[in-house]
Amino acid sequence: MSDTKANIVITGSSSGFGQKSVKDFADKGYRVFATMRGPEGKNAAVKAELEAYSDSIHVVDMDVTSDESVETAIAGVLAKVDKIDILLNNAGVMYLGITEAFSIAQAREQMETNYYGAMRTIQAVLPAMREAESGLIINTSSMVGQISAPYFSTYAATKHALEGYLQGLRYEVAPFGIDIAIVQPGPFPTGLTAAGQQPRRTDILVSYGELARIPAAMFEEFGKFMQSDQAPDPQMVVDAYLALADMPAGKRPTRTAVGMVWGVDEINAAKQPIQDRVLKEMQLDKVLGGADA
């Protein structure tokens, strides 16, 4: 392998945006470390396909919900390469339905992957990135990282938490030459919802009566649209990742909304200047060395 290749770690590489990203970044000349759970078990076929696709793809066993698994996996990558240039946090789970009927345990499960999972991988790569004084961390959020729709609340909470964490962290690591970017996809036919769970508090579902049927009916109709030729192409999201990777450090937008985002791009455009202004009013921009927001 050429030492001139940039190195990227991509989480959630067994399907959806992650799997497509692995191939496209390899095509662009990156050395790709594709992380997933069970590469010798349930995802053995995916591992074989990806590693056969390119000599630049290396599948790594990693569970983002486990501190030990993340630390071991990233340490293993850093033992093979001098630095990690890009981390692409793509692993995620989504449960949709009557919000009150989801248990605390189910809300926690989503948070462990979508929020704490990203925190784990970020904390694992940041020391080496700070030492190298360079790096890019791209994070897959969602349009519901800025708004919250009915029946999405437990999932939206994880993405709101993630964006709050990343927004502040972006300023803190900028003086080290590290960029943090957020990609907010709208709905895409990636199969994410199929891997979700139904609410476990069945007594609550019963108490909602006919209203409990609304989410399933709504998602069934929307699912038909997602399987039609009118559905947005997931490649749009992967192209956003690639574009962010190609941009110069310090010039990347904080947030990039992609697809059917129902006004989230407008919220982003209004929100970021306010955030930057508040920092200036608090004179935190001076403390942070004038880091570009």
C-alpha positions in Angstrom: 0.0 0.0 0.0 1.2 3.5 -0.8 2.2 5.7 2.1 0.7 8.7 0.3 -2.8 7.4 0.8 -5.0 9.3 3.2 -6.5 7.1 5.9 -10.3 7.0 6.7 -12.2 5.1 9.4 -15.9 4.6 8.5 -18.3 3.2 11.2 -21.5 1.4 10.3 -20.0 0.0 7.1 -22.1 -3.1 6.8 -25.0 -1.3 5.0 -26.5 1.9 3.8 -24.5 5.1 3.5 -21.6 3.5 5.3 -21.1 0.6 2.9 -21.4 2.8 -0.2 -19.0 5.3 1.4 -16.4 2.6 1.9 -16.3 1.8 -1.8 -16.4 5.4 -3.0 -13.6 6.5 -0.7 -11.5 3.5 -1.9 -12.2 4.6 -5.5 -10.9 8.0 -4.6 -7.6 6.6 -3.4 -8.2 6.4 0.3 -7.0 3.6 2.6 -10.3 2.7 4.2 -10.9 1.0 7.5 -14.5 -0.2 7.4 -15.8 -0.9 10.9 -18.8 -3.2 11.7 -20.0 -5.7 14.2 -19.6 -9.4 13.4 -17.3 -9.3 10.4 -16.6 -13.0 11.0 -20.2 -13.8 11.7 -23.4 -12.1 10.6 -21.5 -9.7 8.4 -19.0 -12.1 6.9 -20.5 -11.8 3.4 -20.3 -8.0 3.6 -16.6 -8.2 4.7 -15.8 -10.6 1.8 -17.5 -8.3 -0.7 -15.8 -5.1 0.5 -12.3 -6.6 0.7 -12.7 -8.2 -2.7 -13.8 -4.8 -4.1 -10.4 -3.1 -3.4 -7.1 -3.9 -1.8 -7.4 -0.5 -0.1 -10.4 -1.7 2.0 -9.7 -3.3 5.4 -12.7 -4.5 7.5 -12.3 -4.0 11.3 -14.4 -5.5 14.0 -15.9 -2.7 16.1 -19.0 -2.2 18.2 -19.6 1.5 18.8 -21.6 0.7 21.9 -18.6 -0.8 23.7 -15.7 1.3 25.1 -13.3 -1.7 24.9 -14.3 -2.5 21.3 -13.8 1.0 20.1 -10.5 1.5 21.9 -9.1 -1.8 20.7 -10.2 -1.2 17.1 -8.8 2.3 16.8 -5.6 1.3 18.5 -5.3 -1.5 15.9 -5.8 0.9 13.1 -3.2 3.3 14.5 -0.7 0.4 14.8 -0.9 0.0 11.0 -0.9 3.7 9.9 0.9 6.8 11.0 -2.4 8.8 11.4 -6.1 8.8 10.9 -7.0 11.6 8.5 -10.8 11.2 8.5 -13.3 9.6 10.8 -16.7 9.2 9.3 -19.3 8.4 12.0 -22.1 6.7 10.2 -23.3 3.9 12.6 -26.9 4.5 13.7 -30.2 2.9 14.8 -33.7 4.4 14.5 -36.9 3.4 16.3 -40.1 5.0 15.1 -43.6 5.0 16.7 -45.7 6.3 19.6 -43.2 8.1 21.7 -44.7 7.4 25.1 -44.8 3.7 24.3 -41.0 3.4 23.9 -39.3 2.2 27.1 -36.4 4.0 28.8 -34.3 1.0 27.8 -35.1 1.5 24.1 -34.4 5.2 24.3 -31.0 4.3 25.9 -30.2 1.7 23.2 -30.6 4.4 20.5 -28.5 6.9 22.5 -25.7 4.3 23.1 -25.2 4.0 19.3 -26.2 7.4 17.9 -24.7 9.6 20.6 -22.4 7.8 22.9 -21.2 5.7 20.0 -20.0 8.8 18.1 -18.4 10.1 21.3 -16.5 6.9 21.8 -15.0 7.0 18.3 -14.2 10.7 18.5 -12.5 10.4 21.8 -10.5 7.4 20.4 -9.1 9.4 17.4 -8.7 12.9 18.8 -5.4 12.4 20.6 -3.7 11.2 17.5 -5.3 14.0 15.4 -4.3 16.6 17.9 -0.7 15.3 17.8 -0.7 15.4 14.0 -2.4 18.8 14.1 -4.8 17.8 11.4 -7.9 15.7 10.9 -11.6 15.7 9.8 -14.5 14.1 11.7 -17.7 13.8 9.6 -20.8 12.9 11.5 -24.1 11.6 10.1 -26.9 13.3 11.9 -30.4 13.8 10.4 -32.9 16.4 9.5 -34.4 15.6 12.9 -31.2 16.8 14.5 -32.7 20.2 14.1 -36.4 19.6 14.2 -38.6 16.9 15.8 -41.5 15.3 14.1 -44.3 13.2 15.7 -43.3 9.5 16.2 -39.6 10.3 15.8 -38.9 11.8 19.2 -36.7 9.2 20.8 -34.5 9.1 17.6 -34.6 12.8 17.2 -33.4 13.2 20.8 -30.2 11.3 20.0 -29.5 13.5 17.0 -30.2 16.7 18.9 -27.7 15.5 21.6 -25.1 14.6 18.9 -25.4 18.0 17.2 -25.1 19.9 20.5 -22.0 17.9 21.4 -20.4 18.5 18.0 -21.2 22.2 17.7 -19.2 23.1 20.8 -16.5 20.6 20.2 -15.9 22.0 16.7 -14.7 25.3 18.2 -12.5 23.5 20.8 -10.5 21.4 18.4 -10.2 23.9 15.5 -7.0 25.4 17.0 -5.4 21.9 16.5 -6.2 22.0 12.8 -9.1 19.6 13.2 -12.4 20.1 11.5 -15.8 18.7 12.6 -18.7 18.5 10.1 -22.3 17.4 10.4 -24.3 15.9 7.6 -28.1 15.9 8.0 -29.8 13.5 5.6 -33.5 13.6 5.1 -35.3 10.2 4.5 -33.5 7.9 2.1 -34.1 4.2 1.1 -31.2 2.8 3.1 -33.1 0.2 5.2 -32.4 2.0 8.5 -36.1 1.8 9.6 -36.3 -1.9 8.9 -33.7 -2.6 11.5 -35.6 -0.6 14.1 -37.8 -1.8 17.0 -41.5 -1.5 17.9 -42.4 0.1 21.2 -42.2 -2.3 24.1 -44.7 -0.6 26.3 -47.7 -2.4 24.8 -50.1 -1.2 27.6 -49.5 2.3 26.5 -50.2 1.4 22.8 -53.5 -0.1 23.9 -54.5 3.0 25.8 -53.9 5.2 22.6 -56.7 3.3 20.9 -57.0 4.1 17.2 -54.3 6.7 17.4 -51.8 3.9 17.9 -52.4 2.8 14.3 -51.3 6.1 12.8 -47.5 5.6 12.8 -47.7 2.2 11.0 -50.1 3.5 8.4 -48.0 6.7 7.8 -44.7 4.8 7.5 -46.3 2.2 5.2 -47.3 4.9 2.7 -44.0 6.6 3.0 -42.2 3.3 2.6 -44.0 2.8 -0.8 -42.6 6.2 -1.9 -39.1 5.3 -0.7 -39.3 2.2 -3.0 -40.5 4.1 -6.0 -38.3 5.8 -8.7 -39.2 9.1 -7.0 -37.2 8.3 -3.9 -34.0 10.3 -3.4 -30.7 8.5 -4.2 -28.5 7.7 -1.2 -25.6 8.6 -3.3 -26.4 12.2 -2.6 -25.3 11.7 1.0 -22.1 9.9 0.1 -21.3 12.7 -2.4 -21.7 15.1 0.5 -19.1 13.1 2.5 -16.8 13.1 -0.4 -17.2 16.9 -1.0 -16.5 17.7 2.7 -13.3 15.5 2.5 -12.1 17.5 -0.6 -12.7 20.9 1.0 -9.8 22.8 2.5 -9.5 22.7 6.3 -11.4 25.6 8.0 -13.6 26.2 5.0 -16.1 23.4 5.6 -19.7 24.3 6.7 -20.7 23.1 10.2 -23.8 21.5 8.8 -24.8 20.1 5.4 -28.4 19.2 4.8 -29.0 16.6 2.1 -32.2 15.5 0.3 -35.8 16.1 1.4 -35.0 18.2 4.5 -38.1 20.2 5.0 -36.6 23.6 5.8 -33.6 22.3 7.9 -31.3 24.0 5.5 -33.0 27.3 6.3 -32.7 26.6 10.1 -29.0 26.0 9.6 -28.5 29.2 7.7 -30.3 31.2 10.5 -28.8 29.3 13.4 -25.0 29.3 12.7 -24.6 33.1 12.5 -26.5 33.5 15.8 -24.1 30.9 17.4 -21.1 32.7 16.1 -22.4 36.1 17.2 -23.0 34.8 20.7 -19.5 33.6 21.0 -18.2 37.0 19.8 -20.4 38.7 22.4 -19.0 36.4 25.1 -15.5 37.0 23.6 -15.0 33.3 23.4 -13.9 33.6 19.9 -10.8 35.4 21.2 -10.2 32.7 23.8 -10.4 30.1 21.1 -7.9 32.0 18.9 -10.5 33.2 16.4 -11.3 29.6 15.3 -13.5 29.7 12.2 -17.0 28.4 13.0 
